[in-house]
């Protein structure tokens, strides 16, 4: 997810209240980039348009490629993660979506708990990392992964490079660290939950994480809305260090030509947290759309689909680590950090509104 990932908490709070609905999603999406089916499959049998709610830079390209391959039209509603989740919640009695595709699995865990998602096991074979991201009931499908947090810093302005989150609490980093607002930035709640998970675990993590963030605030932490704002603060020397999503950080190093005053570099503090891109299928859609949606998922995980994802935004969302065998990362993307962790979305997802509300009241 890139700078479009925002206002996540409002969406997740709303998602947590979604009730099971029985209407078919199909033809009434309000904002769309529609593609028209012309392939052989369209002529072979019954075809209904799919409605894809998505916050990925490659979603429109994927819709077009899938339609060209199968003849199944895809209407893409492209927006930020938070507004999409809010939209899903608002349509609880008349859902208009067939599939949801955003970064982060916590919202999908909430939807699964409310029996909103269609279980599906795709035909692709997952890597060892990918297997750890697949839920036991197969209620949603990982398509790739990024990580939070990547710590991006201006090496032209500082020679200090932290090796732990504790380092950021020392005087050397006072007033120099920035991060996103979890009420607006989709990847930032998983970042915070990741801190809590490793600092206190599921039994004491929230309190330990709150204590850490309180100390970080006391040391001059600055909070900006999204990845783009935090990067702008880094570029303009309001801060020297930013905690953001890996794809945005790597993209910054690819887009910016280093100068004597700005030379972004990245370091990962132990432990960074995996942030999978995830597709979920609406359980309420009819049998025809369910079959089509399964084809879409299989296509996204196929070599052709993975190439579509990797070509659309090579300095942003395309900078993900593949999770299916046969797909390789973009050459410009470094290897996945070795010291990473995976959150339990079914534990941390329900805590999102509580944690973000606390952050809003005490850290911003």
N, C-alpha and C positions, 0 to 999 in steps of 0.2 A: 504494500500500500504506500502511496506517496502522499504529497501534500493535500490530496483530495480527501484523505482520511480524517474526518473531523466530526465533532459533536457526538462522539460515540456513546457517552453515558446516557444521554437522553434517549437514544435509540434503544440501548440495552435495557434501560429501566422500562421502556415501553414494551420491548419484546418480552420481558419477563411476565407481562400481564396478558400476553396473547392467549386467547382461547382457541381450541380446536374449531376450525371452520369447515364447512362442507361444500363450499362453492368452487367451481372450476375457474382457475386462472386462464386467461386467454387473450382477449382482444381489446381490452379497454385501458391499457397503460397510458398514462398521461404524457410522459416524455419519452421519446424513443428515437432510436436510429434503426429503422426497419430494413430488413433485407428480404428479398423476394425469392421464393423457391422456384428453381427451374430444372433441378436435377432429375435423374431417372427415378429415384425413390418417390418423388412427388407424383409422378405419373403412375407408379405401380400400385398405390393404394391410398387410403384415407390419410390426409395430412392436416394437422392443425398447427397454427403458429405458436411458438414458444415465447414466453415473456421472461427475459433475463434481467433481474435487478443486479447490478454489478458496480463495483468501485475499483476496477482494475484498468490500467491504461491500455491493456490489450483486449478488453471485452468486446468492443465493436468489431475489431479485426477478426476475433474468434467467431463472432456471430456470422459474419460474411463468409468466412472460410467454411464453416459448418454447413451453411446453406448451399454453398457451391458444391460441397461434397455430397450432401444428402437430399437436397431439394426441400428441406424443412425450413420454413421461414423462422427467423429469430428477431424479435423486437427487443432491442437492448435499451434498458432504462439505466443510464450511466449517471451516478451521483456519488457523493461522499458516503462513507459507511454509516455515519450517524443518521442522516436524513433517510437513507434506505431502510434502516432498521425501524425508524419511526414510522415510515410509510407501511412497512409490513405490519406493524402493530395497529396502525390506524385502519387497515383493511381487514381486520381480524374477522369481521362478519361477511366480507365479500372480497377475498384475496384476489389480486390481479396478477400475481407473479407465479411463474412456473418454477424458476430456479433463482437462488440467491448466491452470489459469488463475491466474497470480500475477504480481507485478511483478518485472521484471528478466529479461533474456534470457540471462544467462550459464549458468544451469542448463539452459536449453533447448538451448544450444549443446553442452553436455556430453551430453545425451540424444541429440541429433542425431548426434554423433560415434559413438555406440554404435548408431546406426540404430534408435532406439526410436520415432521420430516419423514420422507419415504426412505426406508433402508435400501441400500444398494451396494453391492460389491462389484467394483469395476473389473474389467478384464485385464488391465495392466498389472504388471508385477512391481511391487514397491521395493525400494532400496531398504537397507537396514534402518536408516533414519526415517524413511517414509512409513515403515511399519509401526513405528512408535507413535505416529500422529493419527493413525486410523482408529476411530472409536470401536470398542468391542462389538457394538450393535450395528456398525456400518451405517449409521444414520446420516453421516455427511462424508464428503470425499476430499482429502487434501490434494492439492494440485501442484504445490511447490512450497518452499519456505524461505522466509527472510529471518532476521533476528533483531531483538531489542535487548539491551541498547548497544548501538555502536557509539563509541565516544569519538567524536570528530573534534580535532583541535587545530589551531592555527600555529603551525610550527615556525612560522616567521615571527611570531610574537612571543613565543615561550619555548623554553627548553625543558620545562617540567612535563613529564609524562606519567600519569598515575598508573599504578599497577593493581589497585584495588578500589572498591567503593569507599573504603575508610579513608583513603588518601584525600578524597575530595572534601573531607571535613577539616583538613588542616589549613593553616594560615596561607600556605602557598597558593591555595585555590580560592581564597576569600573573594567573593564578588565576581568571580570569573566563570562560573558554571551556569549553563542554561539548559532547560528542558521544556517539553511541550506541556500544554494543559490537557489533562486526561478527559476533561469535559468537552473538548473540541477535537482532539487528536486521537484517531482510532488506535494506533499502535501503542499509545502511552499507558493505558490501563494494563495491558500485558507486561509492559516494562515495570510498572510499579508492583504488580502482582508477582513478577519474577524476583524483585528485590525482597518482597515479603516472604516468598517461598524459600529463598536460600538463607535468609537471616533468622527466621523463626519457625519455618515450616508451616504445616497446616494447623498445628495446635497453637502456636504463639506468633505466627508470622505477621499478622495484621498489627499487633502492638509493637513488635520489633521494627517493622517497616515504618510505622508512624513515628517512632522515636528517631529513626535514622533521617527521615525526611524533615523532621522538626529541626534536627541539628544542621542539616544541609541548608535549610532556610536561614538559620541563625548565622551560617557562614556566607550568606549573601546570594543564595540561589535565585536565579531569575527565571520566570515562567513566561513562555510565549505561546500563542495559540497552536501553531502546527509546525511541522518540519520546515517549511519554507520560511517561516518567521524566525525560527531558531537559527537557521542557516544565515539569514540576512543579518541577524545580530552578530553572528560570528564574522561574517564578511566585513561588517562595519565596526568591528572591534568593541562592541558593547560587552562581549564575552570572549573568552579564549577557548572554551570547551563547551560542547553541546552533546546531550544525550538524546539520540534520535534512532529511527529505523535504519537498518543496514543498507537497504536499497537507496534511500535518500542520501546517506552519507557517502556511499561508493559513487553514486551518481555525481555528487558535488566534486569529488576528486577527479572525475573524468571530464566534467564540463569546464572546470576552472583551470586556467593556465597559471601555474604558480608564479608569484612575483616576490619582490623583496619584502613586501608587507603582508602578503596573504598566501599561505601555502598549506592547504588543508591536508591533514593526515588522520588516519583512523587507528584506534586501538580498541580491543575488546576486553572488558574487565570481567573477571570471573564472578559469577557465571552469567553469560548472556543467555537469553531465553528465545527458544524457537517460536516464530510467529508464522504459522502456516496460512497460505491462501487456501480457501475452502469453498466448495460448492455444496449446496444443499438443495434437495428437490422437494417441492411442496407436496405433501401427502394428499392434499385435497384435489389436485388436478385429476382429470379423467384418465382412463387407461391408455388412450392414444397418446396423450401428452406425456404420461409417465414413461412409455416406451421411447418416445422421442428424446425426453430429457436424459434417459440412460445412455442413448446414443451420443448425446452431446457430451456427457461426462467422459465416455470412452474416447471420444474424439479429442477432447482437451488433454487427455493423458497419453494419446498416441504420439509417435514421433512427429507427425505433421502438426498436431495441435500444440505440442511443446515448442515447435519452431515458430508458430504464430505468436505464442506468448513471448518468445525471446527476441523477436524482430520489431515489435511494436514500440518499445520505449527503452532503448538500449542504455540510456542514462537515468533510468528510473525503475519502474515496476518490472521490467524485464530482467533486472539484476536479482534473480531468485536462485536458490539452490534447488535443482530438480529432486524429486522424491520418487520417481519411477525409473526402473532400470531401462537403459538404452538412451536416456536423455542426459546430456552433459551441460554444465553451466556455461555461461558466456565466458570467453577467455579473459575479459577484463575484470571479472569478478574473482576476488581471492577465494581461497578454500574456506569452507565452513569452519568457524572457530571450533577448536577441539574441546574447550571447556564450556559446553552448553548444557542447558537443562530444558526439560519439557514440563510445562504446567499441566496439572489435571484440570481441564476446563469445567468439569462437572463440580469441582470444589470451588475454584476461583471465579467462575462465571456468576454464580448467584451473589457473590460479595461485591460485584462491581459498583452498584449504585451506592452501597455503604461507603466503600473506599473513596470513590470520586467525590461524594458529598463531603467527606472529611477533608479531602485535599482542597476542595473549593473553600471550605471554611477556615482552614488552618495554614495552608501553604501559599496559595495564590496571593 
